[in-house]
Amino acid sequence: MAKRGKPGGRGSRPAAGVVEVPRGTRPSGPMEGVYYIDTGDCELVADQDNSTGWLLKINGVMSSHIDLADPLFLDFEYMRWMAALIESCWPPSGSSAAGLKLRGLHLGGGACSMARYFHAVYPDARQVVVELDGKLAHYVRGWFDLPKAPLLRLRVGEAREVTETLTPDTRDFIIRDVFAGALTPRPLTTAEFNQHVKQVLAPGGVYVVNSGDAPDLKNAREDAATLAASFKHTVIIADPAMLKGRRYGNMVMAGSDTPFGDDPKLHRRLLGGAVPAHLWDDAQVRAFAAGSPVRHDPAAAVT
């Protein structure tokens, strides 16, 4: 269950041909082309609007954007919302942030855009990125000059299986950004999986998910219902058109057993982006999810 692209994203011109990288070698920097990976193919395209930008498509679906010159530049709006939320919980400036050693887990690898961003914001953070596709992870390491271990580790594996093996109370934040086509694989959306996430989170930890949906918002409501059933406190961030079911797109949802608080800086930051977003508090999230089923793992077969 690796991220196989996200709803939305920017268009790009097609790359020419298929690039074969000999087994056992790592590319030294990005080069346009279509690359065979373990789960299909990926396409690396130079950003025509940014001389240091690169776009990554996976199996034909836009997945990630990287700016080699500026790790703080996030091209996808929902990623900026995630960053704003995390930074609201752990302000990166001020005396309290000195030597802040956050521990982050990213479920879904892609180009490691978010992990790169948080390394720039929190230089002492320790992050693990879980990516199903080993060949993709190998390419990304070579293309984008990512921080080395122990600051950033890439772990090849299926997101749920990896999460279930992790030591309890060892992550401050966990981000779920895993897609198979337009939706997150169901085993990563259930109440049972959320319980594994809660075990891995340290006290005060935050679980952030990227929920993609169509205008009927059925998937988003079920995601919200399941998150609300698992955590005492929840929030949703999205633009007004998405919240009203007027378009296909992304919602950022988060859960924690510690209150998120009411940070006016966060509200201003969300409203000030290219796509202004609203933040719904816990009561609004639960009202949005009311009547939607909580997702569960399939019942074990009786023999």
BATORSE-962473 format. One record per residue: y, z negated, x of N, C-alpha, C in turn. Coordinates in steps of 0.001 Angstrom, whole numbers, padded with zeros to 6 digits, always signed. Atoms other than C-alpha are relative to their C-alpha. Example, Ala and Ser with C-alpha at 12.3 -4.5 7.8 and 13.67 -1.06 7.14 Angstrom:
residues 2
-001190+000000+000890-004500-007800+012300+001200+000000+000900/-001190+000060-000820-001060-007140+013670+001090-000730-000770/
//
This chain:
residues 303
-001196+000000+000836+000000+000000+000000+001240+000000+000867/-001216-000094-000796+002815+001177+002188+001065+000695-000800/-001127-000649+000663+006199+002362+001177-000141+001501+000150/+000142-001440-000038+005845+005989+000283+001215+000669-000592/-001238-000557+000525+009459+006637-000627+000566-000869-001092/-000682+000803+000994+011978+005193-003040+000652+000889-001027/-000765-000761+000966+013593+006324-006254+001384+000301+000542/-001359-000342-000412+016830+008131-005573+000033+000426+001445/-000161-000397-001387+018178+008755-002084+000781+001285+000099/-000835-001151-000234+020053+011628-000516-000836+001231+000236/+000679-001245-000263+019070+015263-000367+000139+000377+001459/-000060-000445-001381+018453+017017+002939-000627+001376+000106/+000585-001306-000188+017608+020424+004285-001375-000154+000612/+001359+000157-000511+013932+021022+005131-000060+000227+001502/+000217-000213-001420+012747+020779+008718-000985+001142+000189/+000843-001158-000248+010902+023644+010329-001286-000407+000698/+001276+000158-000679+007197+023491+011133-000528-001406+000047/+000647+001291-000173+004826+020669+011896-000012-000346+001469/-000034+000458-001385+005257+018659+015079-001249-000824+000272/+001184+000766-000394+002068+017431+016730+000327-000798+001253/-000202+000873-001152+002464+014452+019052-001373-000380+000529/+001325+000317-000534-000521+014029+021372-000371-001458-000206/+000476+001368+000213-002634+010980+020620+000211-000843+001254/-000206+000911-001110-001743+008009+022791+001379+000080+000624/-001362-000091-000521+001821+009142+023484+000980-000400-001085/-001033+000423+000944+005004+007898+021871+001217+000892+000168/-001183-000849-000135+007968+010141+021071+001155-000776+000617/-001158+000644-000648+011053+009403+023166+001262+000444-000716/-001160-000356+000793+013714+009621+020520-000356+000943-001126/+000304-000807+001187+013917+011450+017181+000122+001492+000266/-000067-001450-000044+013258+015174+016807-000366+000522-001385/+000242-000514+001341+013475+017095+013553-001375+000636-000096/+001284-000645+000225+010192+018173+012086-000821-000725-001045/+000988+000610+000886+007253+017431+009814-001133-000514+000869/+000995+000651-000842+004736+015017+011325-001183-000438-000867/+001173+000529+000674+001176+014302+010265-000088-001500+000262/+000210+001437-000122+000616+010592+009594-001298-000361-000699/+001298+000397+000545-002378+008586+008407-000093+000173-001508/+000012-000069+001464-001358+008733+004730+000570+001311-000531/-000534-001285+000468-000102+012326+004582+000886+000625+001056/-000945-000516-000988+003002+013596+006302+001358-000630-000220/-001376+000460+000099+006542+012548+007030+000900+001063+000598/-000970-000976-000472+009657+014582+007675+001228-000727+000523/-001179+000586-000612+012434+013581+010029+001097+001061+000014/-001086-000954+000191+015769+015248+009251+001301-000593+000526/-001314+000436-000463+019108+014998+011029+000958-000055-001171/-000981+000178+001070+021824+013693+008709+001179+000931+000264/-001052-000986-000186+024280+016550+008257+001402-000583-000157/-001299+000658+000181+027059+014104+007360+000284-001058+001060/-000128+001075-000981+026531+011755+010315-000732+000435+001268/+000584-000562-001223+025943+012946+013869-001033-000909+000649/+000989+000928-000575+023931+009831+014765-000974-000508-001061/+000857+000434+001088+022098+009527+011444-001264+000835-000135/+001276-000665+000238+018499+010383+010592-000569-000453-001334/+000637+000273+001285+016700+010609+007259-001502+000178+000147/+001452-000044-000061+012995+009925+006852-000563+000190-001398/+000725-000238+001238+010938+011443+004045-001486-000267+000242/+001431+000241-000103+007359+010351+003407-000679+000650-001201/+000679-000765+001048+005108+012703+001452+000998+000584-000994/-000986-000696+000803+008190+014512+000188+001017-000874-000695/-000900+000921+000693+010014+011407-001058+000902-000681+001024/-000930+000652-000914+013158+010021+000587-000362-001470+000163/+000430+001365-000282+012261+006745+002279+001067-000834+000679/-000861+000839-000831+014804+005600+004853+001106+000821+000640/-001080-000582-000793+018016+006275+006734+000297-000934+001154/-000339+000763-001208+018871+005161+010272+001233+000614+000639/-001109-000444-000824+022149+005380+012155-000242-000576+001392/+000341+000468-001337+021241+005197+015845+001149-000729+000678/-001165+000603-000649+024783+004226+016822+000449-001287-000670/-000520+001139+000758+025309+001543+014176-001082-000593-000892/+001045+000613+000827+022451-000688+012929+000544-000697-001237/-000590+000656+001165+024898-002311+010496+000336+000979-001120/-000249-000994+001040+025302+000947+008587-001269+000197-000815/+001117-000193+000927+022975+000999+005564+000403+001069-001013/-000382-001126+000836+023088+004313+003734-000401-000205-001455/+000481+000219+001357+021104+003186+000677+000677-001233-000596/-000781+001077+000619+023143+001062-001703-000838-001241-000250/+000800+001181+000316+020271-001200-002744-000265-000835+001259/+000180+000761-001232+019747-002136+000917+001237-000832+000311/-001225+000772-000206+023378-003202+001129+000027-001215-000922/+000064+001138+000922+022810-005405-001922-000940-001082+000543/+000939+000959-000592+019787-007014-000263+000651-000745+001160/-000650+000615-001153+021761-007623+002910+001049-001016-000443/-001042+000904+000484+024639-009182+000973-000599-001290-000545/+000637+001186+000574+022281-011548-000844-000530-000922+001094/+000540+000813-001086+020502-012715+002316+001128-000684+000774/-001117+000571-000760+023813-013233+004120+000751-001050-000809/-000591+001041+000830+025096-015233+001166-000803-001298+000107/+000860+001183-000125+022115-017567+001530+000095-000630+001387/-000112+000477-001384+022476-017827+005332+001213+000671+000636/-001210-000632-000556+026096-017049+006306-000112+000176+001515/+000208-000262-001427+025972-015397+009741+001165-000406+000897/-001152+000393-000818+029398-016625+010875+000275-001491-000182/-000316+001418+000074+030695-020123+011598-000918-000819+000883/+000754+000859-000910+029381-023048+013610-001421-000245-000488/+001339+000264+000534+026420-023574+011253-000962+001139+000284/+000853-001152-000245+025128-020095+012134-000388+000146+001465/+000276-000117-001428+025036-020657+015894-001495-000174+000261/+001416+000067-000328+021516-019906+017108-000913+000028-001205/+000795-000038+001221+020278-019319+013554-001247+000846+000219/+001265-000693-000269+016615-018394+013959-000758+000222-001298/+000678-000324+001251+015691-016937+010607-001336+000677+000283/+001317-000620-000114+012101-015860+010097-000182+000909-001213/+000056-000968+001087+011768-012679+008052-001293+000790-000005/+001179-000838+000196+008859-010696+006655+000388+001165-000889/-000311-001204+000756+009310-007111+005482-001302+000666-000421/+001177-000686+000519+006581-005694+003255+000406+001426-000329/-000436-001385+000069+006964-001938+003650+000843+000305+001216/-000656-000247-001274+008034-000411+006923+001037+001096-000036/-000922-001127-000087+009543+003059+006708+000619+000057+001379/-000707-000087-001275+012183+003403+009420+000483-001357+000511/-000406+001364-000397+012697-000400+009662+001511-000188-000076/-001461+000074+000125+016306-000029+008503+000479-001436-000199/-000452+001363+000290+016583-003562+007111-000266-000939+001168/+000303+000862-001140+014864-005216+010069+000994+000240+001132/-000998-000345-001014+017224-003370+012431+001348-000631-000331/-001268+000575+000445+020198-004506+010371+000025-001506+000249/+000000+001453-000140+019170-008161+010338-000073-000430+001460/-000031+000325-001427+018528-008105+014085+001433+000015+000524/-001402-000070-000427+022172-007076+014536+000807-001172-000549/-000740+001101+000634+023402-009795+012144-000465-001354+000527/+000588+001259-000464+021030-012556+013303-000802+000293+001278/+000685-000416-001233+020179-011799+016965-001197-000870+000376/+001104+000892-000347+017851-014810+017231-001100-000027-001055/+001010-000043+001055+015855-013955+014105-001328+000519+000544/+001339-000502-000298+012111-013353+014331-000492+000713-001259/+000363-000788+001169+010940-010573+012032-001333+000725+000220/+001239-000777+000013+007629-008937+011147+000125+001046-001099/+000015-001094+000962+007415-005562+009434-001451+000431-000209/+001365-000400+000328+004153-004719+007660+000014+001437-000515/+000071-001413+000368+003367-001002+007439-001457+000446-000033/+001392-000431+000150+000112+000484+006152-000356+001111+000970/+000281-001216-000757+000404+003712+008121+000234-000242+001496/-000114+000292-001416-000328+003069+011788+000682+001094+000786/-000625-001095-000729+000734+006509+012944+001501+000039-000258/-001424+000067+000312+004059+006211+011134+000672-001108+000803/-000566+001111-000761+004677+002815+012745+000163+000378+001475/-000055-000455-001385+003917+004372+016153+001179+000939+000212/-001118-000927-000097+006403+007192+015551+001341-000729-000068/-001270+000689+000226+009135+004876+014287+000412-000796+001232/-000294+000728-001239+008887+002718+017421+000617+000932+001044/-000502-000931-000991+009471+005797+019550+001295+000676-000391/-001192-000702+000454+012136+007429+017420+001252-000860+000078/-001194+000772+000319+014482+004535+016798+000276-001186+000919/-000298+001020-000996+014323+002190+019816+000217-001364-000647/-000097+001261+000733+013627-000892+017718-000050-001195+000950/+000127+001208-000813+013967-004447+019039-001466-000286+000322/+001368+000285-000434+010888-005562+020954-000458-001366-000503/+000571+001305+000330+008549-008437+020156+000473-001022+001044/+000301+000585+001302+008934-011303+019516+001109+000150-001036/-001091-000128+000966+012239-010361+017860-000422+000842-001195/+000480-000855+001090+010591-007604+015823-001407+000468+000322/+001387-000437-000134+006869-007061+015432-000345+000951-001144/+000532-000893+001015+005311-004126+013577-001491-000281-000134/+001409+000312+000245+002011-005093+012006-000574+001032-000955/+000634-001029+000827-000218-002349+010652-001014-000672-000915/+000928+000589+000944-002025-003381+007502+000499+000145-001421/-000354-000046+001423-002012-003539+003721+000797-001262-000336/-000986+001063+000159+000874-005697+002514-000580-001275-000612/+000537+001214+000624-001063-008050+000250-001004-000681+000925/+000995+000597-000887-003936-008551+002666+000669-000754+001144/-000706+000671-001092-001520-009391+005481+000659-001287-000492/-000692+001171+000537+000517-011768+003308-000962-001153-000236/+000978+001049+000304-002612-013662+002293-000549-000677+001247/+000501+000603-001238-003467-014339+005950+001049-000836+000734/-001078+000643-000748-000098-015802+006963+000011-001515-000207/-000075+001460+000034+000467-019477+007725+001053-000448-001011/-000987+000488+000971+002207-021429+004930+001290-000482+000669/-001317+000531-000399+005898-022348+005245+000523+000613+001302/-000387-000610-001270+006586-019829+008019+001021+001122-000127/-000973-001070+000158+009115-017376+006529+001176-000501-000836/-001191+000364+000764+012688-017918+005384+000295+001017-001090/-000147-001014+001043+012889-014625+003547-001106+001030+000107/+000995-001072+000093+010396-012012+002418+000604+001098-000856/-000516-001149+000738+011455-008535+001306-001168+000907-000363/+001007-000961+000478+009146-006360-000808+000684+001319-000295/-000579-001332+000184+010086-002716-000492-001122+001020+000196/+001225-000790-000114+006743-000996-001029-000118+000907-001212/+000129-000955+001099+006297+002152-003082-001166+000949+000237/+000955-001104+000037+003481+004552-003974+000555+000939-001065/-000723-000828+000959+005474+007358-005552+001235-000734-000474/-001201+000585+000575+008034+005901-007931-000091-001501-000226/+000166+001405+000340+006586+002407-008397-000712-000759+001099/+000704+000878-000922+005354-000546-006378-001446-000154-000451/+001402+000215+000397+001524-000835-006329-000155-001322-000747/+000102+001165+000887+000538-003285-009049-000461-001281+000700/+000423+001258-000630-001313-005781-006769+001118-000751+000709/-001139+000680-000628+002060-006524-005145+001028-000473-001020/-000962+000357+001044+003729-007262-008480-000494-001098-000924/+000588+000963+000929+001510-009924-010027+000413-001434+000306/-000301+001425-000180+002004-013642-010530-000858-000595+001112/+000883+000518-001039-000980-014275-008261+000524+000364+001388/-000576-000366-001291+000607-012326-005430+001252-000824+000279/-001204+000821-000186+003871-014198-005984-000350-001406+000491/+000405+001325-000473+001973-017447-005439-000314+000027+001501/+000220-000134-001445+000842-016185-002024+001336+000047+000736/-001337-000085-000594+004465-015326-001263+000622-001386+000079/-000593+001341+000022+005573-018817-002285-000622-000910+001058/+000652+000819-001026+003016-020398+000036+000529+000331+001385/-000461-000429-001318+004272-018360+002976+001466-000377+000224/-001411+000347-000132+007958-019107+002264+000183-001467+000387/-000384+001366-000341+009460-022188+003869+000854-000577-001128/-000896+000584+001007+011386-024672+001665+001381+000646+000064/-001288-000686+000047+014584-022959+000524-000096+001490+000242/+000191-001420-000275+013070-019534+001196+000302+000879-001202/-000396-000962+001031+013989-016413-000768-000927+001211+000046/+000824-001193+000156+011785-013583-002040+000843+001070-000672/-000856-001082+000485+013664-010292-002527-000865+001233-000226/+000808-001178+000293+012136-007235-004206+000883+001160-000428/-000614-001233+000461+013202-003648-004737-000828+000504-001169/+000702-000422+001212+012257-002717-008305+000588+001315-000481/-000453-001303+000478+012499+000952-009203-000470+000244-001422/+000391-000217+001395+012474+002103-012797+000741+001164-000621/-000610-001018+000843+013287+004722-015395+000945-000679-000994/-000954+000621+000938+015934+004206-018116-000611-000942-001031/+000566+000924+000991+013459+002451-020433-000109-001430+000530/-000021+001307-000666+013451-000465-017912-001259-000840-000240/+001231+000751+000253+009889-001433-018852-000519-000652+001270/+000508+000556-001251+008819-001874-015254+000905-001114+000512/-000947+001008-000483+011980-003793-014338-000114-001291-000808/+000129+001206+000826+011585-006175-017288-001282-000771+000344/+001247+000671-000369+007973-006892-016325+000111-000623+001387/-000250+000586-001322+008984-007401-012689+000805-001288-000138/-000853+001173+000196+011679-009822-013853-000763-001139-000659/+000782+001028+000691+009316-011664-016194-000969-000682+000955/+000971+000556-000945+006745-012118-013440+000692-000838+001060/-000763+000762-000985+009344-013252-010919+000476-001321-000598/-000520+001202+000661+010828-015724-013422-001100-001002-000293/+001118+000909+000235+007384-017140-014166-000447-000693+001284/+000465+000515-001286+006843-017772-010451+001021-000877+000706/-001055+000701-000733+010216-019108-009255+000939-000721-000970/-000909+000774+000848+012610-021734-010624+001347+000695-000174/-001322-000628+000023+015695-019645-009823-000128+001484+000331/+000076-001445-000189+016198-015880-010043+001388+000626-000114/-001201-000814+000181+018928-013254-009754-000422+001464-000038/+000156-001452-000034+019210-009512-010324+001330+000601+000435/-001176-000764-000409+021641-007143-008606-000253+001462-000315/+000112-001427+000317+022208-003625-009938+001357+000489-000487/-001240-000548+000542+024967-001281-010992-000065+000014-001524/-000016+000105+001465+026068-001371-014663-000812+001071-000706/+000755-001062+000658+024516+001997-015517-001493-000294+000011/+001417+000353-000088+021115+000809-014317-000326-001167-000918/+000241+001166+000847+021411-002533-016100-000008+000355-001478/-000057-000436+001398+022188-000698-019350-001035+001061-000336/+001049-000967+000264+019246+001671-018996+000505+001422-000158/-000575-001342+000125+021333+004800-018501-000466+000962+001079/+000448-000902-001053+019662+006160-015397-001238-000558+000692/+001123+000376-000841+016686+006078-013060+000549-000540+001314/-000541+000543-001240+017227+003891-010015-000653-001299+000414/+000513+001217-000612+016833+000550-008294+000726-001243-000492/-000544+001334+000180+017336-003101-009125-000511-000872+001134/+000412+001001-000969+017272-005820-006491-000185-001308-000758/+000296+001278+000640+015595-008977-007785-000366-001010+001073/+000339+001038-000975+015165-012286-005999-000398-001278-000711/+000444+001278+000529+013414-015559-006603-000016-001056+001089/+000022+001118-000933+013631-018978-004985-000201-001278-000800/+000071+001308+000655+012869-022585-005774+001219-000850+000318/-001297+000613-000274+016361-023457-004493+001079+000814-000702/-001045-000773+000693+019449-022495-006546+000731+000945+000938/-000736-000981-000790+021273-019409-005339+001473-000359+000135/-001417+000355-000051+024667-020901-006062+000856+001125-000556/-000949-000980+000538+027769-019017-007142+001015+000311+001093/-000815-000341-001161+029261-017398-004052+001005+001083-000374/-000990-001022+000369+032544-015614-004885+000067+001141+001016/+000000-001057-001007+032314-013702-001587-001089+001029-000291/+001087-000911+000349+028995-012241-002706+000407+000916-001147/-000448-000815+001138+030458-011074-006023+000991+001062+000455/-000998-000964-000481+033397-009433-004250-000649+001092+000840/+000672-000986-000856+031132-007746-001734-000791+001008-000845/+000777-000893+000866+028908-006325-004471+000903+000949-000778/-000923-000841+000768+031863-005028-006452+000754+000978+000889/-000802-000822-000892+033474-003512-003374-000722+001172+000613/+000752-001090-000588+030729-001060-002470+000290+001337-000654/-000175-001346+000559+030612+002671-003096-000546+000081-001423/+000548+000137+001349+028453+001855-006137+000137-001469-000380/-000199+001415+000341+029851-001420-007564-001180-000557-000783/+001159+000624+000631+027092-003807-008627+000380-001330-000615/-000145+001300+000639+026863-006813-010897-001163-000890+000413/+001043+000974-000279+024899-009985-010208-000264-000804-001254/+000405+000805+001150+022974-011578-013063-000592-001313+000492/+000551+001299-000371+022231-015293-012837-001344-000219-000697/+001348+000275+000503+018966-016971-013815-000091+000134-001515/+000051-000094+001463+019811-017239-017516+000011+001455-000454/-000052-001416+000358+020670-013532-017689-001301+000715+000346/+001280-000606-000385+017484-012590-015829-001064-000337-001030/+001034+000408+000949+015339-014592-018229+000241+000627-001374/-000288-000689+001266+017116-013084-021231-000427+001465+000088/+000390-001386-000221+016540-009604-019786-001518+000154-000076/+001459-000074-000055+012827-010369-019290-000679-000484-001272/+000590+000621+001193+012292-012076-022668-000865+001001-000767/+000912-000836+000767+009293-010655-024515-000853+000930+000836/+000798-000864-000866+007945-008735-021517-001167-000785+000588/+001169+000733-000513+004473-009609-020237+000126-000327+001479/+000138+000365-001413+003881-011425-016970-001228+000720+000537/+001131-000740-000569+001680-009283-014754-000964-000956+000704/+001045+000792-000650-001637-010745-013549-001003+000923+000670/+001117-000726-000594-004453-009634-011306-001067+000238-001068/+001114-000205+000945-007424-008146-013161-000962-001179+000055/+000976+001078+000042-009925-010734-014297-001222+000378+000815/+001199-000261-000794-012907-011060-011978-001138+000387-000897/+001145-000455+000796-015989-009258-013215-001030-001108-000117/+001039+001010+000251-018623-011508-014769-001361+000649+000215/+001325-000563-000285-022113-010900-013403-001090-000823-000663/
//
